[in-house]
Amino acid sequence: MPLKTLTLLFGLFACSGLILSGCAWLVRQPLRVDGSALVKLDPYQYPEFSDDLAYDGLNASIVQSIEYLDRIPDNRLFWFGDDAFTARHMKASLEHFRAFLEDRPAPGDLNDFITTYYDVYISKGNEDTEDVLFTGYYEPELSGSLRQTDEYRYPVYSLPDDLVFVELSLFGREFEGQKRLIGRYTDSRQIVPYYEREDITWSTLFGRSRPIAWVKDKVGLFFLEIQGSGKICLDSGGCINVHYHASNGHPYRSIGALLIQQEKISKEQMSMQKIREYLEDNPEEVDEILNHNKSMVFFKVEKGGPFGCLNVELTPGRSIALQTRIFPAAGLAFIEASKPLVDGEGHIVEWIRFKRFVMNQDTGGAIRGPGRADIFWGNGPYAEITAGHMQHHGQLFFLVLKEGLAGNEILDTSPQNTY
């Protein structure tokens, strides 16, 4: 997904992640399709702003969004509900906020500053609950090899040369807004759907896809696809970063939902860790369960990363994945959600509420509508635990500089000049 955003929503029928995705991370231009996702608040409705990370990592994440905005025309429009702002205005919003953070303001100064200079919008959330379901995704690490061996048997496929993309919008205005099709070109000069997961084998792709590496863990490779990117640590030393390149075009189907439906794991117990435990205990069912998801991800090697759908590097705890085209890409957001407290043995002790600023820098196949958000947690044990279990409700807000304040009239951001 790009990363993704593929989201670890194993326990729900929709999917991370980051799970994210038989990933549909296409780098599309921000267009307005549905202006109803965000609603503008009056100042008295603003939440109390604070940050549980004391702003750590936020500056780096803002810089990544500015890097994206620098690559696009200044007059590109970004929609906040029914209000539109240019890329130039978006960049000014981020730069102004970034400058204010340099002195790590106290909560009172922060709230006064936002009330003075920023409009705040809230996501309408889910129809029933009017809040947002937050899930998580992370960057997994797998053991691998550049050679196929008895130990390293499962290929990490690169993009096959017979996979083709069909941009329907190029064929006429009547196709504008239609999704991009993915298929393969046949000898009979036809484009047909690409192979499903169970049909994709080493013999099927022989000569069409060069394996980037080979890994020992088939289930781990499946989760790598779900997350969209990760690291493969090689037996010869060092690691390579692999990143989502494309999918086979088939929709993502949740194996978590399948296991719930088959009453093999309860909805209350569902997590990535529980799925792995079940598959390890029932190896004879692995292929059938994994093939329930017809989607398959192909990878490419990157020097850095992981990267989101804006092709900027994601920041752990600061980058989030939302549905594109209903939320402003690269925008500054604020969330109220829950995170786990984990003991020394890797067990979740409790879930606690937290508030922080985040950046909209990714998307994912399971992230749909104003009531879904996916938080990127980075890598390591805590990230894996959090991403595997997170299914908690909260609130999502977006901030943008007030109209008319994108010029030189807002140079002084010291606390005494904010009201």
N, C-alpha and C positions, 0 to 999 in steps of 0.2 A: 503497500500500500504503500507502489507506494505502500507504506506500511498499513496499518491499518490499521488500523484501524482494524482489520478482522477482529471481531470482538469475542471475548470469552463468554458469551452469553449461552453457555451450554444448557443451562437449566430452563431456558425459555424456548418457545416454539419458533421464535424468529431466527435464532442462530445456533470479538471482540470482538471485539477487537476486535478485537483486534482480533462470536468470533470472527472475528472480523472476517471473515470474508472468504469464501471463494471470492476473492477480492475483486471489486469492480472499481479500483482506484484509477480513474482516468483524470488526467490533468485538464480539466475543462475550464473555460472562462466563467467567472462568476456571473450568472444571469439570474434575473428575477423570474421565478416561476410561481412561487407562492409567497405573497407578502404577509401572510397571516401568522408566521412562525413567531415573530417578536412583537411585543406590545410596549409602547413607550409609557414610562412611569412618570408621575408627578414627583417633584423632589421629596415631598413628605412620605412617598412610598418607597424611597430608596432603602436597600438593606443597610445594616451596619457593616461597613467594610473593614476587614482585617486580613492577615495572612499568616497561616500557621507555619510557613517556612521562613518567616522574617525576610521575605523577598529574595531568598537565595535561588539562583537559577532563573529568575524572572527576566533580568536584563538580557541574558543570553538568548532566551526565547523570543523576546521582543526584537532583538537584532535579527533573528532568523525571519520573522514576519516582514521586517523592513526590507530585508534582502529580496524577498519575493515581490514586494510592492515596487522596488526599484526596477524590476524587470518588465513591468507592464506599463502601458500608457497612463499618464497622469489623469486622463479624463475617464478612465474605466469606472463604471458605477458599481457600488456595493450597496445592497439593500438591507436596511434595518426595519423590518416590517414594511410600512408604506413609505418610509423615508429613504432617500438615496443620497449617498456621499461618494465623492470621487476618490480615486486612489491617492491623489495628492492630499486630500483631507484625512484619509485613513492614516497615511504616513505621519502627518502632523500630529494626529491624536496619539500615536505611539511614541513619537519623539518627545512630545510634551510630558507624557506620563513617565517616560524613562528618565527625563531630566529631574523630575520631582522626586523620583525614588533614590536618587544619589545619596541623599542624607538619611535614608531609611526612616521616613516620617512616622510619628506616633499615630495611633488610630484616630485621635481627634483631628489632627491636622490632615490626615488622609481623607476623612469623610468631608471636611470643609472644602478641601481642594476639589474633590469629585463633584460635590454639589455646585460649586462655583463654575466649573469649566466643562462638565461632562453631562450629556444626556445618557440615561440608563434605560435599557429595554429588558424585559423579562420574556423568557420562552413560555409559550402557552402551555407546554407540557402535554401529557397524555390527556385524552378526552375525559376519561373517567376520574383520574386522580388529580389532574391539573398540576402535576409535578413531573420531574425528569428522572428516568431510570438510568443510573450510572453503573457502567460495567468497566472492566479494566483490560488492558493488554500489556504485553511485555516483550522483551527481546530474549528468546531462548538461546541456549548454547548446546550444540550437539558435538559428539566425538565423530570424526570422519577421517577419510583418506582420499588422496587423489587417485588411488588405484582400487579396483574392485578385488576384494579378497573374500575368503570364507567368513571373516568377521565383519567386514564392511560390504554389505550386499545390496543396499538400497540406494538407487541413484537419485541425486538432486538434479532434476532436469533443467536445462536451459531452454530458451524459447525454440520450439520446433520450426524448421524452415517451411513446413507446409501449413502452418497456422496463419490465417489471414484475418484482417480487420475490415469491416464494411461500415463506413460512415454514411448512414442513410441520408443525412442532411445535405450531402453533396449532390443528391439526385433530384432535388426539388424542394421548394418551400413547404410543400405538404408534409415533408418528412422532418421538418425542424422540431427539435426537442425529442426525437426518437433516440432510443439507446443504440449504442454501437454494437453491431453484431460481430461475433467471433465464430469462425468456421475453418474449413480446410478446402483447398482447391483440388478437385479430382481430375483424373485423366480424361474424363468425359466433359471437361470444361464447365463443371458445375461447382457451386459452393454449397457445401452441406455442413451440418453441425459437426463440431470437432468431437473426437473420441471422448467417451465418458471415462471416469476414473478407472473402473474395472477393466476397460479395454486398453488402457495405456500401460504397456509393458515394454521391457527392453527390446523385444523383437519388433513391436509396433513402431517404436520410435528410432529403431536402428538406422543410422545414416541421416536422421532428421534432427536429432537433438543430441548435443554433446553433454554428457553428465559433467556438472561442475565439480562434484565430489560424490563420494559414496559414504553412507552412514550406517551404523550398526542398529539403530533404533527406529523401527518402522513407525511405531506410534509417535515417537518424538518428531519424526519427519512430518507426520500428519499435523501435529500441533505447530510445527514451524510454518507450514502452509497457512494455518489458521491465523497465526500472528502476522504473517506477511513478510517478516525479515528476521534475521538472527545471525549468530556466529557459528561457524563450523571449525572446531579446533582439531587440527590435523595431527595424525600420528607421527608425521615427519617434523613437527614443530610449527608453532605459529597458528594463527587463526585467519580465516577469510570471512568477510562480511557478505552475506547473500541477501538479496532484496527482491521483493515482488517485481516481476516483469510483466506478466499477463496471466490470465486464467484460460481454461479451455472453453469458457463461455457458458457453461452450465450453471444454473443457480445453486447457491449454497444450501445444503440441507443439514440440519443440526443432528449430530449423532446423540447429543444429550437429550434432545426431544424424543428421539427414537427409544433410548433406554428408559426414559420415563414412561413412554407409551407402553413399552413391553414390561413395565413394572420390575425392571432389573435394578434401577436406582430410583429412589423417591425424589420428588421435586424438592423437598426440603433439604436433602443431602447433596443435591447435584452440585458438582464443581468439576473443574478440569482434573483435579487430583483424584476425585472419585471415579471419573471415567478411566483414567490411567490404571487405577487399582483394579477396576473390573476387568479391563482388557488383559492385564497381567495375570489375573486369576483364571481367565477363560481364553487362552490363546487360540483355541479352535474357532472362536467367533470373531477374531480380529478382522479378517478380510471382509466378511459379510457386513460387519458394522461400519467399517471405514468406507466401503463401497456404497453405503447408503447415501453418502455425500458424493454426488456425481461430479462436483466441481473439483478441479485440479489446478494447482498453481505452478507456474514456471518461474525460475529465478534468474537473476543476473548478479555478477560480482560488483561490489562497490568498494571504494577506498575507505569511506567513512560510513556514517549512518548510525541508526536507521533514519530513513527519510520518509516524510509524509507525502500526501498527495500534492503539496505545493512545491515538492522537490527541495525542501529545506530540512535540515537535520532536526530531529525531534529532541525535546528536552524532557528528561524524566520528571514526572510530577507536574509539568507545566504545559505540555502539549496535549490537546484533546482532539478526538475525532467526532465530527458531526456530519449530518447529511449535507452534501454540497448543494448549492443553489437555493437553499432556504435560510442559510445562515451566512453571514459575511466572512469570506475566507480571510485568513491572517488577522482576524479581529481580536481585540482585547476582551476577554470574558472574565466573569467572576462566578465561582461556584460555591454552593453550600451542599456538602455531601458527607459520606461516612467512610472512614478508613479503619483498618484493623490494628489492634495492638497484638503483637506476636511475642511469645516467650522464647527462651533460649533453645527450646526443642522444636521450634517451628509451628507451635500450636496457636491458634487465634484465641486470645483471652477474652476480648470484647471488641465491639465496634464503637468508635467514637466519632462525633460530629466534627467537621473541620470546615474552614473557609479559606479560599485562596484565589489568586488571580491566575488565569491560564490563557493560552493562545489557541485559536482555532486553526490547526495546521494539518489535519488529516481527515480521512473519512473511511468508511468500510461498508461492505455489502449488507451487514445486518443493522447498520445505523440508519434508521429511517424515521422521519417525522420529527416534530419539535419535542417529543418526549423521550429521546434517546441520546446518550452521550457516552463516550468511551475515553477513559483516562490512560495515557501512556505512563507506565511506572518504571521504565528502564529495564535493567537486568539484575540478576542475583536472586537469592532466596526470598527476600521480602517482596520483590516485584512479582515473582512467580506465585507466591501465596495469595497476594492481594488480587492479582489479575484472575486467578483461578476461582476465587470465591466472591468477588464483588458483584452484588446485585442489589443495590440500595438506592432509595429515592432521595431526591434533593431538588435544588433550584439552580437554574442557569440564567445568568444575566450577561448582557453585552454593554460595553461602554464606548462612546464615541464623542469626540470633541464637539461642543455646541456649534451650531451653524454660525459662520462669521468669525470663528476663532482659529482659522488655519493660517493666519498671516503673522505679522510681527507684533500684534497687539497683546501677546501673551508671553512675553519674554521673561518677566519676573515671576517665578513660581515659589518664592520664599513664603513660609507660613504666615508671616504678618500681612501678606498681600492676598490671602485667600480668605473668603468669608462664607 
